[in-house]
């Protein structure tokens, strides 16, 4: 997904410019000068403004003591958000010990070895790149499923032959079935393939950019969650009296206490837990945002984990499937248990424990909102703010975990 080659650029001094991340307004205000000059974003990403007025994205990085750079294409065909995403992907390749520039050259040569590669050929290389970046298997499978729809319509066509109307026709088929969110995701994946082609010199524009306002916007519905303290007490008492599998009961207790994503808890492994230090360390590959995450374990959670170890401690997984010790319990197990206890899908979901914690912790006024967001492993949507707010708030989160455990005990007691 990366373009360009190593080497420097001719640069005009820009000492008067503040060292602040870019935004679209400041980018549009950049004017050409007699010589090319660069304007920095952050973490090595910058724009080169040429005398002709072109604004080209580059990333400066170092590997084996050598400074190199990558090119990501021209603004606005590659937006600020897309350039930052490409920067993050390149950093991930670097973190794995590989040179993103060399990897890009290999991909470029491979694609150019085939004459005028089709959309499906470039899509295959795009999917292979996702594997090399360590994307979650679920994400890879979803990408393949979505791009299969595109391949069915125009996979055999060359990139230059594919226009916005052709892509829109593909997307309308998905919308006609009422799958509005799927249509938006499909547009994003097709756009990803085109931007990959731009970065490897096999396309000049991304036709999906013209379709950004053409699709039906799906109605967003929040996952059901109990946020009333009295009702929460009833839920906790119902979990205490659950008569199903012991492992399911303990999983629900830990969901309430730790407020992590259900998939992260279901697939948890014993090796991730340091019970002596009271820390659960979730590796990046299992996190939604692909960032390692630490969770402080309050005393009550430690007690549940000690009990759980009697049942599953001899295996790798905390919550193995009934069919295989090598696979986690089904994603439907926790929600099914809530239904058995009498809570409808409109009242509570396993994912809703996160909203329960977030709402009541924020309403308490006791905790820094950033600490609450960090506890939930949320990534700041504002990339500028994220660049400056990297603290883990660990000490506060340890105290907050014990407070939340005590809060649940209090509402449980009525």
C-alpha positions as CSV (number, residue, x, y, z in Angstrom):
1,X,0.0,0.0,0.0
2,X,3.0,2.2,0.0
3,X,4.6,4.2,-2.8
4,X,7.7,6.1,-3.6
5,X,11.4,5.4,-3.0
6,X,14.2,6.3,-0.7
7,X,15.9,9.6,-1.1
8,X,15.7,13.3,-0.1
9,X,13.7,16.1,-1.6
10,X,14.5,19.7,-2.5
11,X,13.1,21.7,0.4
12,X,12.4,25.4,0.9
13,X,12.8,26.6,4.5
14,X,9.5,26.8,6.3
15,X,10.7,27.9,9.7
16,X,7.7,30.2,10.3
17,X,5.2,27.3,10.1
18,X,4.2,26.0,13.6
19,X,5.0,22.4,14.4
20,X,1.3,21.4,14.6
21,X,-0.5,18.5,12.9
22,X,-2.2,19.3,9.6
23,X,-5.9,19.7,8.9
24,X,-7.8,20.1,5.6
25,X,-8.2,23.8,6.0
26,X,-4.4,24.3,6.4
27,X,-3.7,22.0,3.5
28,X,-6.0,23.8,1.1
29,X,-4.3,27.1,2.1
30,X,-0.8,25.9,1.1
31,X,0.5,27.9,-1.9
32,X,3.2,26.9,-4.3
33,X,6.7,28.5,-4.1
34,X,9.6,28.8,-6.4
35,X,11.0,25.5,-5.0
36,X,9.4,22.5,-3.5
37,X,8.9,22.6,0.3
38,X,7.5,20.3,2.9
39,X,5.0,20.8,5.7
40,X,4.9,18.3,8.5
41,X,2.0,16.5,10.0
42,X,3.4,14.2,12.7
43,X,5.3,10.9,13.2
44,X,7.2,11.5,10.0
45,X,4.3,12.2,7.7
46,X,4.5,15.3,5.6
47,X,3.3,17.0,2.5
48,X,5.6,18.2,-0.3
49,X,4.2,21.2,-2.1
50,X,5.6,21.5,-5.6
51,X,6.0,24.7,-7.7
52,X,3.1,23.5,-9.9
53,X,0.8,23.4,-6.8
54,X,0.7,19.6,-6.4
55,X,0.6,18.4,-2.8
56,X,2.3,15.0,-2.4
57,X,2.2,12.8,0.7
58,X,5.5,11.4,2.0
59,X,6.6,9.5,5.1
60,X,10.1,9.8,6.5
61,X,11.4,6.7,8.4
62,X,14.6,5.1,9.5
63,X,15.6,1.4,9.2
64,X,19.0,-0.1,9.9
65,X,20.3,3.4,10.6
66,X,19.3,4.8,7.1
67,X,16.7,7.4,6.5
68,X,14.2,6.6,3.8
69,X,10.9,7.9,2.6
70,X,7.7,6.6,1.1
71,X,5.2,8.4,-1.1
72,X,1.5,7.9,-0.6
73,X,0.1,9.8,-3.6
74,X,-1.3,13.3,-4.0
75,X,-3.8,15.2,-2.0
76,X,-6.9,15.3,-2.2
77,X,-7.0,12.0,-4.1
78,X,-5.4,10.6,-0.9
79,X,-7.1,12.4,1.9
80,X,-5.5,13.4,5.2
81,X,-7.2,10.6,7.0
82,X,-6.1,8.1,4.4
83,X,-2.5,9.3,4.5
84,X,-2.4,8.9,8.3
85,X,-3.8,5.4,7.9
86,X,-1.1,4.5,5.4
87,X,1.5,6.0,7.8
88,X,0.1,3.7,10.6
89,X,0.3,0.7,8.3
90,X,3.9,1.5,7.3
91,X,4.8,1.9,11.0
92,X,3.3,-1.5,11.7
93,X,5.5,-3.1,9.0
94,X,8.5,-1.3,10.6
95,X,7.5,-2.6,14.0
96,X,7.6,-6.2,12.6
97,X,11.2,-5.6,11.5
98,X,10.5,-5.1,7.8
99,X,11.2,-2.3,5.4
100,X,7.9,-0.9,4.1
101,X,9.7,0.7,1.1
102,X,11.3,-2.6,0.1
103,X,8.0,-4.5,0.6
104,X,6.3,-1.9,-1.6
105,X,8.8,-2.4,-4.4
106,X,8.4,-6.1,-4.3
107,X,4.6,-5.8,-4.6
108,X,5.0,-3.2,-7.4
109,X,7.3,-5.5,-9.4
110,X,5.1,-8.5,-8.9
111,X,2.0,-6.6,-10.1
112,X,3.8,-5.1,-13.1
113,X,5.2,-8.5,-14.2
114,X,1.6,-9.2,-15.3
115,X,0.5,-7.0,-18.2
116,X,-2.2,-4.5,-17.3
117,X,-3.3,-6.3,-14.1
118,X,-7.1,-6.5,-13.6
119,X,-9.0,-5.3,-10.5
120,X,-9.1,-8.9,-9.2
121,X,-5.3,-9.3,-9.4
122,X,-4.7,-6.0,-7.5
123,X,-7.4,-7.0,-5.0
124,X,-5.6,-10.2,-4.4
125,X,-2.4,-8.3,-3.7
126,X,-4.3,-5.9,-1.5
127,X,-5.6,-8.9,0.6
128,X,-2.1,-10.4,0.8
129,X,-0.9,-7.1,2.2
130,X,-3.5,-7.3,4.9
131,X,-2.2,-10.7,5.9
132,X,1.4,-9.4,6.1
133,X,0.2,-6.5,8.3
134,X,-1.3,-9.0,10.7
135,X,-4.9,-8.0,10.3
136,X,-7.3,-10.1,12.4
137,X,-8.6,-13.2,10.6
138,X,-12.1,-12.0,10.9
139,X,-11.2,-8.7,9.2
140,X,-9.4,-10.6,6.4
141,X,-12.4,-12.9,5.9
142,X,-14.8,-9.9,5.7
143,X,-12.5,-8.1,3.2
144,X,-12.4,-11.2,1.0
145,X,-16.2,-11.6,1.2
146,X,-16.8,-8.0,0.2
147,X,-14.3,-7.9,-2.6
148,X,-15.8,-11.1,-4.0
149,X,-18.9,-9.0,-4.7
150,X,-16.8,-6.4,-6.6
151,X,-14.9,-9.1,-8.5
152,X,-18.2,-10.6,-9.7
153,X,-19.1,-7.3,-11.4
154,X,-15.8,-5.9,-12.7
155,X,-13.0,-8.1,-11.4
156,X,-11.8,-8.9,-15.0
157,X,-11.5,-5.2,-15.9
158,X,-8.4,-3.1,-15.8
159,X,-8.3,-0.2,-13.3
160,X,-8.6,2.5,-15.9
161,X,-11.8,0.9,-17.3
162,X,-13.6,1.1,-14.0
163,X,-15.6,4.3,-13.4
164,X,-17.9,5.6,-10.6
165,X,-21.1,4.5,-12.4
166,X,-19.8,1.0,-12.7
167,X,-19.0,0.8,-8.9
168,X,-22.3,2.4,-8.0
169,X,-24.2,-0.2,-9.9
170,X,-22.4,-2.9,-7.8
171,X,-23.2,-1.0,-4.6
172,X,-26.9,-0.5,-5.5
173,X,-27.4,-4.3,-5.8
174,X,-26.3,-4.6,-2.1
175,X,-28.5,-1.6,-1.1
176,X,-31.5,-3.2,-2.9
177,X,-31.4,-6.0,-0.3
178,X,-31.6,-3.5,2.5
179,X,-27.9,-4.0,3.5
180,X,-26.9,-0.4,3.7
181,X,-24.0,-0.8,6.1
182,X,-22.6,-3.6,3.9
183,X,-22.8,-1.3,0.8
184,X,-20.8,1.4,2.7
185,X,-18.2,-1.1,3.7
186,X,-17.9,-2.5,0.2
187,X,-17.3,1.0,-1.1
188,X,-14.6,1.5,1.4
189,X,-12.9,-1.8,0.5
190,X,-13.0,-1.0,-3.3
191,X,-11.5,2.4,-2.5
192,X,-8.8,0.6,-0.5
193,X,-7.9,-1.4,-3.6
194,X,-7.7,1.7,-5.8
195,X,-5.6,3.6,-3.3
196,X,-3.3,0.6,-3.1
197,X,-3.1,0.7,-6.9
198,X,-2.3,4.4,-6.8
199,X,0.5,3.8,-4.3
200,X,2.0,1.1,-6.5
201,X,1.7,3.2,-9.7
202,X,-1.1,1.1,-11.3
203,X,-3.9,3.7,-11.1
204,X,-4.1,7.5,-11.0
205,X,-7.4,8.1,-9.3
206,X,-9.9,6.6,-6.8
207,X,-13.4,6.6,-8.4
208,X,-15.0,5.7,-5.1
209,X,-14.2,9.3,-3.8
210,X,-17.0,10.6,-6.1
211,X,-19.5,8.2,-4.4
212,X,-18.9,9.2,-0.8
213,X,-22.4,10.9,-0.5
214,X,-24.2,8.6,-3.0
215,X,-25.2,5.7,-0.6
216,X,-28.0,5.4,1.8
217,X,-26.8,6.1,5.3
218,X,-27.8,3.3,7.7
219,X,-29.6,4.1,10.9
220,X,-27.2,3.6,13.8
221,X,-28.7,1.7,16.7
222,X,-26.7,1.3,20.0
223,X,-26.3,-2.0,21.6
224,X,-28.8,-2.5,24.4
225,X,-27.4,-1.8,27.9
226,X,-28.7,-1.4,31.4
227,X,-27.6,1.9,32.9
228,X,-30.1,2.3,35.8
229,X,-28.4,1.3,39.1
230,X,-31.5,-0.5,40.4
231,X,-31.9,-2.5,37.2
232,X,-28.2,-3.3,37.2
233,X,-28.5,-4.7,40.7
234,X,-31.3,-7.0,39.4
235,X,-29.0,-8.1,36.5
236,X,-26.1,-8.9,38.9
237,X,-28.4,-11.0,41.1
238,X,-29.7,-12.8,38.1
239,X,-26.2,-13.7,37.1
240,X,-25.5,-14.9,40.6
241,X,-28.4,-17.3,40.3
242,X,-27.7,-18.5,36.8
243,X,-28.1,-22.3,36.6
244,X,-26.3,-22.9,33.3
245,X,-22.6,-23.7,32.6
246,X,-20.3,-22.5,35.4
247,X,-17.9,-21.1,32.8
248,X,-20.7,-19.1,31.3
249,X,-21.7,-17.7,34.7
250,X,-18.1,-16.6,35.4
251,X,-17.7,-15.1,31.9
252,X,-20.8,-12.9,32.6
253,X,-19.3,-11.9,36.0
254,X,-16.0,-10.9,34.4
255,X,-17.8,-9.1,31.6
256,X,-19.5,-6.9,34.2
257,X,-16.4,-6.4,36.2
258,X,-13.8,-5.8,33.4
259,X,-16.0,-4.2,30.7
260,X,-13.9,-5.5,27.8
261,X,-15.3,-6.6,24.4
262,X,-17.0,-10.0,24.5
263,X,-14.7,-11.4,21.8
264,X,-11.6,-10.4,23.7
265,X,-12.9,-12.1,26.9
266,X,-14.1,-15.3,25.1
267,X,-10.8,-15.9,23.4
268,X,-8.7,-15.0,26.5
269,X,-5.8,-17.3,27.3
270,X,-4.4,-18.1,30.7
271,X,-0.9,-17.0,29.5
272,X,-2.2,-13.5,29.2
273,X,-3.0,-13.3,33.0
274,X,-0.5,-12.4,35.7
275,X,-2.7,-13.0,38.8
276,X,0.1,-12.1,41.2
277,X,0.4,-8.6,39.6
278,X,-3.4,-8.5,39.0
279,X,-3.0,-7.6,35.3
280,X,-4.6,-9.0,32.1
281,X,-2.4,-8.2,29.1
282,X,-4.3,-8.6,25.8
283,X,-2.0,-8.8,22.7
284,X,-2.5,-6.4,19.8
285,X,-3.6,-9.1,17.4
286,X,-6.6,-9.8,19.5
287,X,-7.7,-6.2,20.0
288,X,-10.1,-4.5,17.7
289,X,-7.8,-1.5,17.2
290,X,-4.7,-3.7,16.9
291,X,-3.1,-2.2,19.9
292,X,-1.9,-4.1,23.0
293,X,-4.1,-3.4,26.0
294,X,-3.6,-4.0,29.8
295,X,-6.5,-4.5,32.1
296,X,-6.2,-4.1,35.9
297,X,-7.9,-6.9,37.8
298,X,-9.8,-6.0,40.9
299,X,-9.9,-8.4,43.8
300,X,-13.3,-9.7,42.9
301,X,-12.2,-10.5,39.4
302,X,-9.2,-12.4,40.9
303,X,-11.5,-14.5,43.0
304,X,-13.6,-15.5,39.9
305,X,-10.4,-16.3,38.0
306,X,-9.2,-18.5,40.8
307,X,-12.5,-20.4,40.7
308,X,-12.4,-20.6,36.9
309,X,-8.9,-22.1,37.0
310,X,-10.3,-25.2,38.7
311,X,-12.4,-25.9,35.6
312,X,-10.3,-24.8,32.7
313,X,-6.8,-24.1,34.2
314,X,-5.3,-27.2,32.6
315,X,-5.9,-25.9,29.1
316,X,-4.8,-22.8,27.1
317,X,-8.2,-20.9,27.0
318,X,-10.2,-19.5,29.9
319,X,-13.5,-20.3,28.1
320,X,-13.0,-23.2,25.7
321,X,-15.8,-24.4,23.5
322,X,-17.7,-27.5,24.6
323,X,-16.7,-29.0,21.3
324,X,-13.0,-28.3,21.4
325,X,-10.5,-27.1,24.0
326,X,-8.6,-25.3,21.2
327,X,-11.5,-23.0,20.3
328,X,-13.3,-20.4,22.5
329,X,-16.9,-20.5,23.5
330,X,-19.4,-19.4,20.9
331,X,-20.1,-15.7,20.4
332,X,-23.8,-16.4,21.1
333,X,-23.2,-18.1,24.4
334,X,-23.3,-15.0,26.6
335,X,-26.3,-13.4,24.9
336,X,-28.2,-16.7,25.0
337,X,-27.5,-16.8,28.8
338,X,-28.9,-13.3,29.2
339,X,-32.1,-14.4,27.3
340,X,-32.5,-17.4,29.5
341,X,-32.3,-15.1,32.5
342,X,-35.2,-13.1,31.1
343,X,-33.4,-10.1,29.6
344,X,-34.5,-9.3,26.0
345,X,-32.2,-8.1,23.2
346,X,-33.7,-4.7,23.7
347,X,-32.8,-4.7,27.4
348,X,-29.2,-6.0,27.6
349,X,-26.5,-7.6,25.4
350,X,-23.1,-8.9,26.4
351,X,-21.5,-5.9,24.6
352,X,-23.8,-3.7,26.7
353,X,-21.7,-4.2,29.8
354,X,-19.2,-1.7,28.3
355,X,-21.8,1.0,28.0
356,X,-23.1,0.2,31.5
357,X,-19.6,0.8,32.9
358,X,-18.9,3.8,30.7
359,X,-22.2,5.5,31.6
360,X,-22.1,5.0,35.3
361,X,-18.4,5.7,35.7
362,X,-18.8,9.0,33.8
363,X,-22.0,9.9,35.8
364,X,-20.1,9.4,39.0
365,X,-17.9,12.4,38.3
366,X,-15.0,10.6,40.1
367,X,-12.9,9.7,37.1
368,X,-11.1,11.4,34.3
369,X,-13.1,10.7,31.1
370,X,-9.8,9.9,29.3
371,X,-9.1,7.2,31.9
372,X,-12.6,5.7,31.3
373,X,-12.0,5.7,27.5
374,X,-8.6,4.1,28.0
375,X,-10.1,1.4,30.2
376,X,-12.5,0.6,27.4
377,X,-9.5,0.5,24.9
378,X,-11.1,3.2,22.8
379,X,-8.9,5.0,20.4
380,X,-9.4,8.8,20.2
381,X,-11.2,9.6,16.9
382,X,-9.5,13.0,16.7
383,X,-6.1,12.1,15.3
384,X,-4.6,15.4,16.4
385,X,-5.7,14.9,20.0
386,X,-4.6,11.3,19.8
387,X,-1.1,12.4,18.9
388,X,-0.8,14.2,22.2
389,X,-2.9,12.0,24.5
390,X,-1.1,8.8,24.8
391,X,-1.2,8.2,28.5
392,X,-2.4,4.9,29.9
393,X,-3.8,6.5,33.1
394,X,-2.8,3.2,34.7
395,X,-2.8,4.2,38.4
396,X,-6.2,5.9,38.1
397,X,-7.6,2.8,36.2
398,X,-6.4,0.5,39.0
399,X,-8.3,2.6,41.5
400,X,-11.3,2.8,39.2
401,X,-11.4,-1.0,38.7
402,X,-11.7,-1.5,42.5
403,X,-14.3,1.3,42.7
404,X,-16.4,-0.4,39.9
405,X,-16.1,-3.8,41.7
406,X,-17.4,-2.2,44.9
407,X,-20.2,-0.4,42.9
408,X,-21.4,-3.7,41.5
409,X,-21.4,-5.2,45.0
410,X,-23.5,-2.2,46.3
411,X,-26.2,-2.4,43.6
412,X,-26.2,-6.2,43.9
413,X,-27.1,-5.8,47.6
414,X,-29.9,-3.4,46.6
